């Protein structure tokens, strides 16, 4: 692998892409550490210190802070991170199935995809405004830091009216999100890997040393156990992410003009984890709704429903919360696979170009066969996603404090391993074009 790195840097154009990617990532991390105007950075650090000593902040905000590389709790220029873009992309992908206009754009090829990308950008900025306003409101009320702030995050006394200061902060964070989109597209066009994926990978990796140090302070044995579990989990994730069922496809020979086409054999790769990390994000978002209800009702409410939610649903080490989370991930895995992979459309395309699965008739029988295979490989994929995602909840007693301090489980490790594999494959493919030995050999 080290020789492959040397070969990559010896190739002028590939070295230029790698150095450009590193340069963009450095700018990205600088923006994550740059405080927004109007925010008292000293008071923010005080709130973070008090909250960490008292057991951490609310879990959903800790997860969002992880995805932003620690920028959310700093209320920096890039505090929103890449999450508005991810949310907008998921929404557009789901709407493509519902809205015929978007479905037609998807089928138009590159021009239609460019239009959908433009819609995604607009929706990202809209979501960024809403999220920035929400985070600022939570920071002012103290809920963002678990009501542990002795001094106001955004001082009411200043050169500008208070409402204008709030508008300036929201505008700055929204502009930061637009800048993040631009940086991600620069990496995609002129760097290595998918830009948005590399940025969120960088944010999560930036938090790993701090989370590891938190665990190390609890004892060397605890750190060794967690590290051992992490190695096993990462190995399992790599194995499952690479696993796929290859459905053989044979194309018949046909004459087009004076030339013979077809007669080749290929396959349809059906991944075990066809849905990726999207079901985990959906399940996490849905489980946040009960916590939001309890916040609106008040922590001292005597309503039986609120009491039940506080006791069983919002407590992430409770067996009922873990069960709900696990079942929701399984449900959303099947749901997302069903709307993103259409066996009937794949079978029709194969039939149009003279392709068939050996032993299966083209058309409807092929679609039923693909659906039969997909429904069975989705089950182990959904169980795998559920087990990996609830690992932080299961080991809360070992690590202590907030469940997100367990760095080798849940969404973080799925994203890091997935992005790492795809980026290495892309570098390897460029090395193979120049007859160099690749990373995965």
C-alpha positions as CSV (number, residue, x, y, z in Angstrom):
1,X,0.0,0.0,0.0
2,X,2.9,2.4,0.8
3,X,4.4,1.7,-2.6
4,X,1.0,2.5,-4.2
5,X,1.0,5.9,-2.3
6,X,4.5,6.6,-3.7
7,X,3.3,5.7,-7.2
8,X,0.3,8.0,-6.8
9,X,2.5,10.9,-5.9
10,X,4.9,10.2,-8.6
11,X,2.2,10.6,-11.2
12,X,2.0,14.3,-12.0
13,X,-1.7,14.7,-12.7
14,X,-2.8,12.3,-9.8
15,X,-0.4,14.2,-7.5
16,X,-2.0,17.4,-8.5
17,X,-5.5,16.1,-7.7
18,X,-4.4,14.8,-4.3
19,X,-2.7,18.0,-3.3
20,X,-5.7,20.0,-4.5
21,X,-8.0,17.8,-2.4
22,X,-5.8,18.3,0.7
23,X,-5.8,22.1,0.1
24,X,-9.6,22.3,-0.2
25,X,-10.0,20.2,3.0
26,X,-7.6,22.5,4.8
27,X,-9.8,25.5,3.8
28,X,-12.9,23.5,4.9
29,X,-11.5,22.8,8.4
30,X,-10.4,26.5,8.7
31,X,-14.0,27.5,8.1
32,X,-15.2,25.0,10.7
33,X,-13.0,26.7,13.3
34,X,-13.9,30.3,12.3
35,X,-16.5,31.8,14.7
36,X,-19.5,33.5,13.3
37,X,-19.8,37.3,13.9
38,X,-21.9,38.3,16.8
39,X,-21.3,35.0,18.8
40,X,-19.4,35.2,22.1
41,X,-16.7,32.6,21.6
42,X,-15.6,32.8,25.2
43,X,-19.1,32.0,26.4
44,X,-19.4,29.2,23.9
45,X,-16.3,27.5,25.3
46,X,-17.6,27.9,28.8
47,X,-20.9,26.3,27.9
48,X,-19.1,23.4,26.2
49,X,-16.8,22.8,29.2
50,X,-19.7,22.8,31.7
51,X,-21.9,20.6,29.5
52,X,-19.1,18.0,29.1
53,X,-18.4,17.9,32.8
54,X,-22.1,17.3,33.6
55,X,-22.5,14.4,31.2
56,X,-22.7,16.0,27.8
57,X,-25.4,17.6,25.7
58,X,-28.5,16.1,24.1
59,X,-27.7,13.1,22.0
60,X,-29.2,14.4,18.7
61,X,-27.1,17.6,18.9
62,X,-24.0,15.6,19.7
63,X,-24.6,13.5,16.6
64,X,-25.0,16.6,14.5
65,X,-21.9,18.1,16.0
66,X,-20.0,14.9,15.0
67,X,-21.1,15.3,11.4
68,X,-20.1,19.0,11.4
69,X,-16.7,18.1,12.8
70,X,-17.3,20.0,16.1
71,X,-18.4,23.2,14.2
72,X,-22.0,23.1,15.5
73,X,-21.2,23.6,19.1
74,X,-18.7,26.3,18.2
75,X,-21.4,28.1,16.2
76,X,-18.8,28.7,13.5
77,X,-19.2,29.8,9.9
78,X,-19.5,26.2,8.7
79,X,-21.6,25.2,11.7
80,X,-24.3,23.5,9.6
81,X,-21.8,21.3,7.9
82,X,-22.9,19.2,4.9
83,X,-26.2,18.0,6.5
84,X,-28.5,20.5,4.7
85,X,-27.1,19.2,1.4
86,X,-27.6,15.6,2.4
87,X,-31.1,16.2,3.5
88,X,-31.9,18.1,0.3
89,X,-30.5,15.2,-1.8
90,X,-32.6,12.6,0.0
91,X,-35.7,14.7,-0.4
92,X,-35.1,15.2,-4.1
93,X,-34.4,11.5,-4.5
94,X,-37.7,10.6,-2.8
95,X,-39.6,13.2,-4.8
96,X,-38.3,11.8,-8.0
97,X,-40.5,8.7,-7.4
98,X,-43.5,10.8,-6.6
99,X,-43.3,13.8,-9.1
100,X,-43.5,12.8,-12.8
101,X,-41.6,15.9,-13.9
102,X,-38.5,15.0,-11.8
103,X,-38.7,11.4,-13.0
104,X,-38.6,12.7,-16.6
105,X,-35.6,14.9,-15.8
106,X,-33.8,11.8,-14.3
107,X,-34.3,9.9,-17.5
108,X,-33.0,12.7,-19.7
109,X,-29.4,11.9,-18.8
110,X,-26.8,14.5,-18.1
111,X,-28.9,17.6,-18.8
112,X,-31.7,16.4,-16.6
113,X,-29.3,15.5,-13.8
114,X,-27.8,19.0,-14.0
115,X,-31.3,20.4,-13.5
116,X,-32.0,18.2,-10.5
117,X,-28.6,19.2,-9.0
118,X,-29.7,22.9,-9.4
119,X,-32.9,22.1,-7.5
120,X,-30.9,20.4,-4.8
121,X,-28.8,23.5,-4.4
122,X,-31.8,25.8,-4.0
123,X,-33.4,23.4,-1.5
124,X,-30.1,23.2,0.4
125,X,-30.0,26.9,0.9
126,X,-33.6,26.9,2.1
127,X,-33.0,24.2,4.6
128,X,-29.8,26.0,5.7
129,X,-31.8,29.1,6.6
130,X,-34.3,27.1,8.6
131,X,-31.6,25.0,10.4
132,X,-29.5,28.0,11.2
133,X,-32.4,29.9,12.6
134,X,-33.3,26.8,14.7
135,X,-29.8,26.3,16.1
136,X,-29.5,30.0,17.0
137,X,-32.8,29.9,18.8
138,X,-31.7,26.8,20.7
139,X,-28.3,28.4,21.5
140,X,-30.1,31.5,22.9
141,X,-32.4,29.5,25.0
142,X,-29.5,27.3,26.2
143,X,-31.0,24.0,25.0
144,X,-28.2,23.4,22.5
145,X,-25.8,22.9,25.4
146,X,-28.2,21.2,27.7
147,X,-29.2,24.3,29.6
148,X,-25.7,24.6,31.1
149,X,-24.8,28.1,29.9
150,X,-24.3,30.7,32.7
151,X,-23.8,33.6,30.2
152,X,-25.7,34.4,26.9
153,X,-24.1,32.9,23.8
154,X,-25.2,35.9,21.7
155,X,-24.9,39.1,23.8
156,X,-27.9,41.5,23.6
157,X,-25.6,44.5,24.0
158,X,-23.6,45.4,20.9
159,X,-23.0,47.8,18.1
160,X,-26.1,46.4,16.2
161,X,-29.7,45.8,17.3
162,X,-30.1,42.2,18.6
163,X,-32.5,41.1,15.9
164,X,-30.0,42.4,13.2
165,X,-27.2,40.4,14.9
166,X,-29.3,37.2,14.7
167,X,-30.1,37.9,11.0
168,X,-26.3,38.4,10.4
169,X,-25.5,35.1,12.1
170,X,-28.1,33.1,10.2
171,X,-27.0,34.7,6.9
172,X,-23.3,33.9,7.7
173,X,-24.2,30.2,8.4
174,X,-26.3,29.9,5.2
175,X,-23.5,31.4,3.2
176,X,-21.1,28.9,4.8
177,X,-23.3,26.1,3.6
178,X,-23.3,27.5,0.1
179,X,-19.5,27.7,0.3
180,X,-19.3,24.0,1.5
181,X,-21.3,23.0,-1.6
182,X,-18.9,24.8,-3.8
183,X,-15.9,23.2,-2.1
184,X,-17.4,19.8,-2.5
185,X,-18.1,20.3,-6.2
186,X,-14.5,21.5,-6.6
187,X,-13.2,18.3,-5.1
188,X,-15.5,16.2,-7.4
189,X,-14.4,18.1,-10.5
190,X,-10.7,18.6,-9.9
191,X,-9.8,16.4,-6.9
192,X,-10.1,12.8,-5.9
193,X,-13.4,11.1,-4.8
194,X,-16.9,12.4,-4.4
195,X,-16.6,15.9,-2.9
196,X,-19.6,15.9,-0.5
197,X,-18.7,12.4,0.8
198,X,-15.0,13.4,1.3
199,X,-16.1,16.5,3.3
200,X,-18.3,14.6,5.7
201,X,-15.6,11.9,6.0
202,X,-13.2,14.7,7.0
203,X,-15.6,16.1,9.6
204,X,-16.1,12.7,11.3
205,X,-12.4,11.9,11.2
206,X,-11.6,15.3,12.8
207,X,-13.7,14.3,15.9
208,X,-12.2,10.9,16.3
209,X,-9.1,11.9,18.3
210,X,-11.1,13.9,20.8
211,X,-13.6,11.1,21.3
212,X,-10.8,8.6,21.6
213,X,-9.1,10.8,24.3
214,X,-12.4,10.9,26.2
215,X,-12.5,7.1,26.3
216,X,-8.8,6.8,27.2
217,X,-9.3,9.0,30.2
218,X,-11.8,6.4,31.5
219,X,-9.0,3.8,31.7
220,X,-6.5,2.0,29.5
221,X,-8.5,-1.3,29.7
222,X,-11.7,0.4,28.5
223,X,-9.8,2.0,25.7
224,X,-8.2,-1.3,24.7
225,X,-11.6,-3.0,24.7
226,X,-13.2,-0.3,22.6
227,X,-10.3,-0.3,20.2
228,X,-10.6,-4.1,19.8
229,X,-14.3,-3.8,19.2
230,X,-13.7,-1.0,16.7
231,X,-11.3,-3.2,14.7
232,X,-13.9,-6.0,14.5
233,X,-16.7,-3.6,13.6
234,X,-14.6,-2.0,10.8
235,X,-13.6,-5.4,9.4
236,X,-17.3,-6.5,9.4
237,X,-18.4,-3.3,7.7
238,X,-15.8,-3.6,5.0
239,X,-16.8,-7.2,4.4
240,X,-20.5,-6.4,4.2
241,X,-20.1,-3.3,2.1
242,X,-18.1,-5.2,-0.5
243,X,-20.5,-8.2,-0.5
244,X,-22.8,-8.4,-3.5
245,X,-24.9,-10.9,-5.4
246,X,-24.0,-11.0,-9.1
247,X,-26.9,-11.9,-11.3
248,X,-25.5,-13.2,-14.7
249,X,-26.8,-11.5,-17.8
250,X,-26.3,-12.8,-21.4
251,X,-26.8,-10.5,-24.4
252,X,-27.9,-12.1,-27.7
253,X,-26.1,-11.3,-30.9
254,X,-27.8,-8.9,-33.3
255,X,-27.0,-7.1,-36.5
256,X,-27.0,-3.3,-36.6
257,X,-26.2,-2.2,-40.1
258,X,-23.3,-4.3,-41.2
259,X,-21.9,-4.9,-37.8
260,X,-22.6,-7.6,-35.2
261,X,-23.2,-6.6,-31.6
262,X,-24.0,-8.5,-28.5
263,X,-23.0,-12.0,-27.6
264,X,-21.3,-10.8,-24.4
265,X,-21.8,-11.9,-20.8
266,X,-22.0,-9.6,-17.8
267,X,-23.8,-9.4,-14.5
268,X,-26.0,-7.2,-12.4
269,X,-24.3,-6.4,-9.0
270,X,-26.9,-6.4,-6.2
271,X,-25.2,-5.2,-3.0
272,X,-26.2,-6.7,0.3
273,X,-26.3,-3.2,1.7
274,X,-28.2,-1.7,-1.2
275,X,-29.6,1.2,0.8
276,X,-26.3,2.5,2.3
277,X,-26.6,4.7,5.4
278,X,-29.9,6.4,4.5
279,X,-32.1,4.1,6.6
280,X,-30.0,4.9,9.7
281,X,-30.5,8.7,9.1
282,X,-34.2,8.2,8.6
283,X,-34.6,6.2,11.8
284,X,-32.5,8.6,13.8
285,X,-34.6,11.6,12.6
286,X,-37.9,9.8,13.4
287,X,-36.8,8.9,16.9
288,X,-35.9,12.5,17.5
289,X,-39.6,13.5,17.2
290,X,-40.6,12.0,20.6
291,X,-37.8,14.0,22.2
292,X,-39.0,17.1,20.5
293,X,-42.5,16.5,22.0
294,X,-41.1,16.2,25.5
295,X,-39.1,19.5,25.0
296,X,-42.3,21.3,24.0
297,X,-44.3,19.8,26.9
298,X,-41.6,20.5,29.5
299,X,-39.4,18.2,31.5
300,X,-41.7,18.4,34.5
301,X,-44.9,17.4,32.7
302,X,-47.0,14.8,34.5
303,X,-48.7,13.7,31.3
304,X,-48.5,9.8,31.1
305,X,-47.5,9.9,27.5
306,X,-44.6,12.4,28.1
307,X,-43.5,10.4,31.2
308,X,-43.5,7.2,29.1
309,X,-41.4,8.9,26.4
310,X,-39.0,10.3,28.9
311,X,-38.5,7.0,30.6
312,X,-38.3,4.6,27.7
313,X,-38.0,6.3,24.3
314,X,-35.5,9.2,24.9
315,X,-33.2,7.1,27.1
316,X,-30.9,5.6,24.5
317,X,-29.6,2.8,26.7
318,X,-33.2,1.6,27.3
319,X,-34.1,-1.7,25.7
320,X,-37.4,-0.3,24.3
321,X,-35.5,2.6,22.6
322,X,-33.0,0.1,21.1
323,X,-35.8,-2.2,19.9
324,X,-37.6,0.7,18.2
325,X,-34.4,2.0,16.6
326,X,-33.6,-1.5,15.3
327,X,-37.0,-2.1,13.8
328,X,-37.2,1.3,12.2
329,X,-33.8,0.7,10.5
330,X,-35.1,-2.6,9.1
331,X,-38.3,-1.0,7.9
332,X,-36.6,2.0,6.2
333,X,-34.0,-0.4,4.6
334,X,-36.8,-2.3,2.8
335,X,-38.6,1.0,2.0
336,X,-35.6,2.8,0.5
337,X,-34.5,-0.3,-1.5
338,X,-38.0,-0.6,-2.9
339,X,-38.1,3.0,-4.2
340,X,-34.5,3.2,-5.5
341,X,-34.3,-0.1,-7.3
342,X,-37.1,-1.0,-9.8
343,X,-36.8,-4.6,-11.0
344,X,-39.5,-4.0,-13.6
345,X,-37.5,-1.1,-15.1
346,X,-34.3,-3.1,-15.1
347,X,-36.0,-6.1,-16.7
348,X,-37.5,-3.9,-19.4
349,X,-34.1,-2.3,-20.2
350,X,-32.5,-5.7,-20.5
351,X,-35.2,-6.9,-22.8
352,X,-34.9,-3.8,-25.0
353,X,-31.2,-4.5,-25.6
354,X,-31.5,-8.2,-26.0
355,X,-30.3,-9.2,-22.5
356,X,-31.6,-12.1,-20.4
357,X,-30.8,-14.0,-17.3
358,X,-29.8,-17.6,-18.2
359,X,-32.8,-19.9,-17.4
360,X,-35.2,-17.0,-16.9
361,X,-37.5,-15.7,-19.6
362,X,-37.2,-11.9,-20.4
363,X,-39.8,-9.4,-19.2
364,X,-42.0,-10.1,-16.2
365,X,-40.3,-13.4,-15.1
366,X,-37.0,-11.6,-15.0
367,X,-38.5,-8.8,-12.9
368,X,-40.0,-11.3,-10.5
369,X,-36.6,-13.1,-10.3
370,X,-34.7,-9.9,-9.5
371,X,-37.4,-8.9,-6.9
372,X,-37.1,-12.4,-5.3
373,X,-33.3,-12.1,-5.0
374,X,-33.4,-8.5,-3.8
375,X,-36.0,-9.2,-1.1
376,X,-33.8,-11.9,0.4
377,X,-30.4,-10.2,0.3
378,X,-32.0,-7.0,1.8
379,X,-32.8,-8.9,5.1
380,X,-29.1,-9.6,6.1
381,X,-28.3,-6.0,4.9
382,X,-31.0,-4.5,7.1
383,X,-29.9,-6.7,10.1
384,X,-26.3,-5.6,9.6
385,X,-27.3,-1.9,9.5
386,X,-29.4,-2.3,12.6
387,X,-26.7,-4.1,14.6
388,X,-23.9,-1.6,13.6
389,X,-26.2,1.3,14.5
390,X,-27.3,0.1,18.0
391,X,-23.7,-0.7,19.0
392,X,-23.2,2.8,20.7
393,X,-26.4,2.2,22.7
394,X,-25.4,-1.3,23.7
395,X,-21.9,-0.1,24.9
396,X,-23.1,3.0,26.8
397,X,-22.4,1.3,30.1
398,X,-18.8,0.5,29.0
399,X,-17.9,3.9,27.6
400,X,-20.1,6.0,29.9
401,X,-21.5,9.5,29.3
402,X,-23.0,10.2,25.9
403,X,-23.5,7.3,23.5
404,X,-22.0,9.2,20.6
405,X,-18.6,9.0,22.4
406,X,-18.4,5.4,21.2
407,X,-16.6,6.2,17.9
408,X,-16.7,2.8,16.2
409,X,-20.4,2.2,15.8
410,X,-23.4,3.8,14.1
411,X,-23.6,6.2,11.3
412,X,-20.0,7.4,11.7
413,X,-18.2,4.2,10.9
414,X,-20.6,3.4,8.1
415,X,-19.9,6.7,6.4
416,X,-16.1,6.6,7.0
417,X,-15.6,3.1,5.7
418,X,-17.9,3.5,2.7
419,X,-16.3,6.8,1.6
420,X,-12.8,5.4,2.3
421,X,-13.5,2.3,0.1
422,X,-14.9,4.4,-2.8
423,X,-12.0,6.9,-2.7
424,X,-9.4,4.1,-2.6
425,X,-11.1,2.4,-5.5
426,X,-11.1,5.6,-7.6
427,X,-7.4,6.2,-6.9
428,X,-6.7,2.5,-7.7
429,X,-8.5,2.7,-11.0
430,X,-6.3,5.7,-12.0
431,X,-3.2,3.8,-10.9
432,X,-4.2,0.7,-12.9
433,X,-4.5,2.9,-16.1
434,X,-0.9,3.7,-15.6
435,X,0.1,0.1,-14.9
436,X,0.8,0.7,-11.2
437,X,0.0,-1.7,-8.4
438,X,-3.2,-0.7,-6.7
439,X,-4.2,-0.3,-3.1
440,X,-6.4,-3.4,-2.8
441,X,-3.9,-5.9,-4.3
